[in-house]
């Protein structure tokens, strides 16, 4: 009986262990009492590095409680692009949903916290591939959130209905042409641009951005002729909208603020101007724009050495707990560490 009891306890606790995610509790500061929930699961642009890096800045410097939910494999390791995203129950009391995802097809159970959050009109900050965050078969109950949704009243899914654009296409040659971010002159007084320099260098290629009448476009992107930070701009490709704000209206009539940027790869946020714009965007989305100052600290917290973005280029055998605290690397290279240890 004791053996059976032990087995039943193990069976009961394993799902809880696998659904355990990463939380930075925060301390005193502007964000005290506010909760930001991050969803990090894209296949290419290392959202699993961008999200915890931004979470640490918000938590350590400003006191926000930040929960990071990753896509996980069957063993509870972080798996870039995985549709297994346990832990989003944290959205129940969230003040901001920060999403960096691509082509996910979560279970109905795991999608429910997202749909509930959107139904209450919670603010959303979406980066890069979040325009096509979901790819869900048409016969599923959550199909309307798919990037190619044909559901009447929710055409083109989460990307179009919430962020403003679904997947449209690349603008320039990704991996061969870097991107220059240029502020919209008319928006210089926008609180999101306080302390943000006129130009930013992003390593991820540009996306096509189509601005609607309800957008406030605050920055544009233009492909460069190479990946060199000093490269000339591609004169054949004029600036394209890349960062904007808007509001969405939920089915219940509640409105939610939205900040969306078509950039955001883990190497993009190495640029201090781009990183500051994302931090400021999070403040704005939560209605804290009056707290934004031009010299707010936005330095990385703990070691941050992002990998070059690519399909299949994610770290292996890393669990969310390996990123706990403020001093652990984002993300640790366990394979390299193991090889170094064996060589000694």
C-alpha positions as CSV (number, residue, x, y, z in Angstrom):
1,X,0.0,0.0,0.0
2,X,2.8,2.4,0.9
3,X,4.5,1.8,-2.5
4,X,1.2,2.4,-4.3
5,X,0.7,5.6,-2.3
6,X,4.2,6.8,-3.2
7,X,3.5,6.1,-6.9
8,X,0.2,8.0,-6.8
9,X,2.0,11.0,-5.2
10,X,4.6,11.0,-7.9
11,X,1.9,10.8,-10.5
12,X,0.1,13.7,-8.9
13,X,3.1,16.0,-8.6
14,X,4.8,15.4,-11.9
15,X,2.3,17.6,-13.9
16,X,2.8,20.3,-11.3
17,X,6.5,20.2,-11.7
18,X,6.3,20.3,-15.5
19,X,3.9,23.3,-15.3
20,X,6.1,25.2,-12.9
21,X,7.5,28.2,-14.7
22,X,9.7,31.2,-13.8
23,X,8.7,34.1,-11.5
24,X,10.7,37.1,-10.6
25,X,8.9,38.5,-7.5
26,X,10.0,42.1,-7.7
27,X,10.5,44.5,-4.9
28,X,9.8,48.1,-4.2
29,X,9.3,50.5,-7.1
30,X,6.9,51.9,-9.7
31,X,5.6,48.4,-10.6
32,X,5.0,47.2,-7.0
33,X,1.7,45.3,-7.0
34,X,1.6,44.9,-10.8
35,X,2.0,41.5,-12.5
36,X,3.4,41.0,-16.0
37,X,3.0,37.6,-17.6
38,X,5.3,36.6,-20.5
39,X,4.7,33.9,-23.0
40,X,7.9,32.9,-24.8
41,X,7.7,30.2,-27.5
42,X,8.9,31.0,-31.0
43,X,11.0,28.9,-33.3
44,X,13.6,31.2,-34.6
45,X,14.1,34.6,-32.9
46,X,15.0,33.4,-29.4
47,X,12.0,34.8,-27.6
48,X,13.0,32.5,-24.8
49,X,15.9,34.8,-24.3
50,X,14.2,38.2,-24.9
51,X,11.4,37.6,-22.5
52,X,13.3,36.7,-19.3
53,X,15.8,39.5,-20.1
54,X,13.0,42.1,-20.2
55,X,11.3,40.4,-17.2
56,X,14.4,40.8,-15.1
57,X,14.8,44.5,-15.9
58,X,11.1,45.2,-15.0
59,X,11.3,43.2,-11.8
60,X,14.7,44.2,-10.5
61,X,14.6,47.9,-11.4
62,X,11.0,48.7,-11.0
63,X,9.4,46.1,-8.7
64,X,7.0,44.4,-11.1
65,X,6.2,40.7,-10.4
66,X,7.1,39.0,-13.7
67,X,6.1,35.4,-14.6
68,X,7.7,33.9,-17.7
69,X,5.9,31.0,-19.3
70,X,8.0,29.0,-21.8
71,X,7.1,26.3,-24.4
72,X,8.2,23.1,-22.8
73,X,9.1,19.6,-24.1
74,X,7.9,16.4,-22.4
75,X,10.7,16.5,-19.8
76,X,10.0,20.1,-18.8
77,X,12.9,21.6,-20.7
78,X,12.5,24.9,-22.6
79,X,11.7,24.1,-26.2
80,X,11.6,26.9,-28.7
81,X,8.2,26.9,-30.5
82,X,6.6,24.2,-28.4
83,X,2.8,24.5,-28.1
84,X,3.0,23.0,-24.6
85,X,2.7,26.2,-22.6
86,X,1.6,25.2,-19.0
87,X,1.5,27.9,-16.4
88,X,-0.6,30.6,-18.1
89,X,-3.1,30.5,-15.3
90,X,-0.9,33.4,-14.0
91,X,-2.8,35.6,-16.5
92,X,-5.8,35.5,-14.1
93,X,-4.3,38.4,-12.1
94,X,-2.0,39.9,-14.8
95,X,-1.7,43.6,-15.6
96,X,0.1,42.9,-18.9
97,X,0.3,40.0,-21.3
98,X,3.7,40.2,-23.0
99,X,3.8,37.7,-25.9
100,X,6.6,36.4,-28.1
101,X,5.2,33.3,-29.9
102,X,4.9,31.7,-33.3
103,X,2.5,29.2,-34.9
104,X,1.4,27.7,-31.6
105,X,-1.4,25.2,-31.3
106,X,-2.0,24.8,-27.6
107,X,-4.6,22.6,-26.0
108,X,-8.0,24.2,-25.3
109,X,-7.2,24.1,-21.6
110,X,-3.9,26.0,-22.1
111,X,-5.6,28.5,-24.4
112,X,-8.3,29.3,-21.9
113,X,-6.3,31.7,-19.7
114,X,-5.4,33.7,-22.8
115,X,-9.0,33.8,-24.1
116,X,-10.2,34.8,-20.6
117,X,-7.6,37.6,-20.4
118,X,-8.5,39.0,-23.8
119,X,-12.2,38.8,-22.9
120,X,-11.6,41.2,-20.0
121,X,-9.7,43.5,-22.3
122,X,-6.3,43.2,-20.6
123,X,-3.4,45.1,-22.2
124,X,-1.1,43.2,-24.6
125,X,2.5,43.8,-25.7
126,X,3.5,41.6,-28.7
127,X,6.8,41.2,-30.4
128,X,7.9,39.9,-33.8
129,X,6.3,36.6,-34.7
130,X,3.4,37.3,-32.3
131,X,1.5,38.6,-35.4
132,X,1.2,34.9,-36.2
133,X,1.4,33.6,-32.7
134,X,-1.2,30.8,-33.3
135,X,-1.7,28.3,-36.1
136,X,-4.8,26.3,-35.0
137,X,-6.8,23.9,-37.2
138,X,-10.2,25.2,-38.3
139,X,-12.1,22.4,-36.5
140,X,-10.8,23.4,-33.1
141,X,-12.8,25.5,-30.7
142,X,-10.0,28.1,-30.5
143,X,-9.5,28.3,-34.3
144,X,-10.5,32.0,-34.5
145,X,-7.2,32.9,-32.9
146,X,-5.2,31.3,-35.8
147,X,-3.2,33.7,-37.9
148,X,-5.2,32.6,-41.0
149,X,-8.6,32.6,-39.3
150,X,-11.7,32.8,-41.5
151,X,-14.1,33.1,-38.6
152,X,-16.6,35.9,-39.2
153,X,-15.8,38.8,-37.0
154,X,-12.4,37.5,-36.1
155,X,-10.7,37.3,-39.5
156,X,-6.9,36.8,-39.5
157,X,-7.0,35.8,-35.8
158,X,-5.1,37.1,-32.8
159,X,-2.5,39.0,-34.8
160,X,-4.9,41.1,-36.8
161,X,-7.7,41.4,-34.2
162,X,-5.4,42.2,-31.2
163,X,-2.0,43.4,-32.4
164,X,-3.2,44.9,-35.6
165,X,-1.5,42.8,-38.3
166,X,-1.4,39.1,-39.0
167,X,1.6,37.6,-40.8
168,X,2.2,39.6,-44.0
169,X,5.8,38.9,-45.0
170,X,9.4,39.7,-44.8
171,X,10.7,43.1,-46.0
172,X,14.2,42.6,-47.3
173,X,16.4,39.5,-47.0
174,X,16.3,38.1,-43.4
175,X,19.7,37.0,-42.1
176,X,21.4,39.0,-44.8
177,X,19.9,42.4,-44.2
178,X,19.8,44.0,-40.8
179,X,17.2,46.7,-39.9
180,X,17.4,50.3,-38.9
181,X,14.6,51.5,-36.7
182,X,13.7,55.2,-37.3
183,X,11.4,57.2,-35.0
184,X,8.4,58.9,-36.5
185,X,9.2,62.7,-36.2
186,X,5.6,63.5,-35.4
187,X,5.7,61.2,-32.4
188,X,8.8,62.6,-30.7
189,X,6.7,63.8,-27.7
190,X,5.0,60.4,-27.3
191,X,5.9,59.1,-23.8
192,X,7.0,55.8,-25.2
193,X,9.9,57.6,-27.0
194,X,11.2,59.4,-23.9
195,X,15.0,58.8,-23.8
196,X,14.9,56.8,-27.1
197,X,17.4,57.8,-29.7
198,X,16.4,58.6,-33.3
199,X,17.9,55.4,-34.7
200,X,18.3,51.8,-33.5
201,X,20.1,48.8,-35.1
202,X,18.3,45.5,-35.1
203,X,19.8,42.3,-36.4
204,X,16.5,40.6,-37.4
205,X,15.3,41.5,-40.8
206,X,12.3,43.8,-41.3
207,X,8.7,42.7,-41.6
208,X,6.0,44.2,-43.7
209,X,3.8,46.4,-41.5
210,X,0.4,47.7,-42.6
211,X,-0.8,50.5,-40.6
212,X,-4.6,50.9,-40.1
213,X,-6.4,54.1,-39.3
214,X,-6.6,53.3,-35.6
215,X,-2.8,52.8,-35.2
216,X,-0.4,55.3,-33.7
217,X,2.8,54.5,-35.6
218,X,5.8,55.5,-33.5
219,X,8.6,53.9,-35.4
220,X,9.5,52.6,-38.9
221,X,12.0,50.0,-40.1
222,X,14.2,50.1,-43.2
223,X,16.4,47.2,-44.4
224,X,20.1,47.8,-44.5
225,X,22.2,46.5,-47.4
226,X,24.1,44.0,-45.1
227,X,24.3,42.9,-41.4
228,X,27.0,45.5,-40.7
229,X,25.8,48.0,-38.1
230,X,27.4,50.7,-40.3
231,X,25.9,49.5,-43.6
232,X,24.0,51.9,-45.8
233,X,20.2,51.7,-46.0
234,X,18.6,49.8,-48.9
235,X,17.4,52.7,-51.1
236,X,15.0,50.3,-52.9
237,X,13.0,49.7,-49.7
238,X,11.7,52.9,-48.0
239,X,10.7,52.9,-44.3
240,X,7.9,50.6,-43.3
241,X,5.7,50.9,-40.1
242,X,7.2,48.6,-37.5
243,X,6.1,49.8,-34.0
244,X,2.6,51.1,-33.1
245,X,0.0,51.4,-30.4
246,X,-3.7,50.8,-30.7
247,X,-6.7,49.6,-28.7
248,X,-8.7,46.4,-29.2
249,X,-12.3,45.8,-28.1
250,X,-13.2,42.5,-26.5
251,X,-16.5,40.7,-27.2
252,X,-17.7,42.1,-23.9
253,X,-17.0,45.6,-25.0
254,X,-14.0,46.2,-22.8
255,X,-11.0,47.9,-24.4
256,X,-7.4,47.0,-24.0
257,X,-4.2,48.9,-24.9
258,X,-1.8,47.2,-27.3
259,X,1.9,47.9,-28.1
260,X,3.3,45.9,-31.0
261,X,6.7,45.8,-32.6
262,X,7.7,43.7,-35.6
263,X,11.3,43.4,-34.2
264,X,12.3,41.9,-30.8
265,X,14.8,39.1,-31.5
266,X,17.1,38.4,-28.6
267,X,19.9,40.2,-30.4
268,X,17.7,43.2,-31.3
269,X,17.4,44.2,-27.6
270,X,21.1,44.6,-27.4
271,X,20.5,48.0,-28.9
272,X,19.9,50.4,-26.1
273,X,17.4,52.5,-28.0
274,X,15.3,49.6,-29.1
275,X,15.4,48.0,-25.6
276,X,14.3,51.3,-24.0
277,X,11.4,51.6,-26.4
278,X,10.2,48.1,-25.4
279,X,10.5,48.9,-21.7
280,X,8.6,52.2,-22.2
281,X,6.0,50.4,-24.3
282,X,5.3,48.0,-21.4
283,X,4.8,51.0,-19.0
284,X,2.5,52.7,-21.5
285,X,0.4,49.5,-22.0
286,X,-0.2,49.3,-18.3
287,X,-1.3,53.0,-18.1
288,X,2.0,54.1,-16.4
289,X,3.2,56.5,-19.1
290,X,3.4,59.3,-16.6
291,X,6.1,57.4,-14.8
292,X,8.3,57.1,-17.9
293,X,11.5,59.1,-17.7
294,X,14.3,59.6,-20.3
295,X,16.9,58.1,-18.0
296,X,15.2,55.1,-16.5
297,X,17.7,52.3,-16.0
298,X,17.4,49.6,-18.6
299,X,20.7,47.7,-18.2
300,X,20.5,43.9,-18.4
301,X,20.3,42.2,-15.1
302,X,22.6,39.2,-14.9
303,X,24.6,37.7,-17.8
304,X,23.0,38.2,-21.2
305,X,24.7,36.8,-24.2
306,X,22.0,36.0,-26.8
307,X,22.5,33.4,-29.4
308,X,22.4,34.2,-33.1
309,X,18.8,33.7,-34.1
310,X,18.1,30.7,-36.3
311,X,15.8,27.8,-36.5
312,X,17.1,25.0,-34.3
313,X,19.5,27.4,-32.6
314,X,18.0,27.3,-29.1
315,X,19.7,26.2,-25.9
316,X,19.2,22.5,-25.0
317,X,18.2,20.8,-21.8
318,X,17.5,24.1,-20.0
319,X,14.7,24.2,-17.5
320,X,12.9,27.4,-16.4
321,X,14.3,27.0,-12.9
322,X,17.8,27.3,-14.4
323,X,17.0,31.0,-14.9
324,X,15.8,31.7,-11.4
325,X,17.3,34.6,-9.6
326,X,18.9,37.6,-11.1
327,X,22.5,36.3,-11.6
328,X,21.9,33.2,-13.7
329,X,22.9,33.4,-17.4
330,X,20.2,33.9,-20.1
331,X,20.2,31.1,-21.3
332,X,22.8,28.8,-19.9
333,X,24.8,26.7,-22.3
334,X,24.6,23.4,-20.6
335,X,26.1,21.4,-23.5
336,X,29.2,23.7,-23.5
337,X,29.5,23.6,-19.7
338,X,29.2,19.8,-19.8
339,X,32.0,19.6,-22.4
340,X,34.2,21.9,-20.4
341,X,33.7,19.9,-17.3
342,X,34.5,16.6,-19.0
343,X,37.7,18.1,-20.5
344,X,39.1,18.9,-17.1
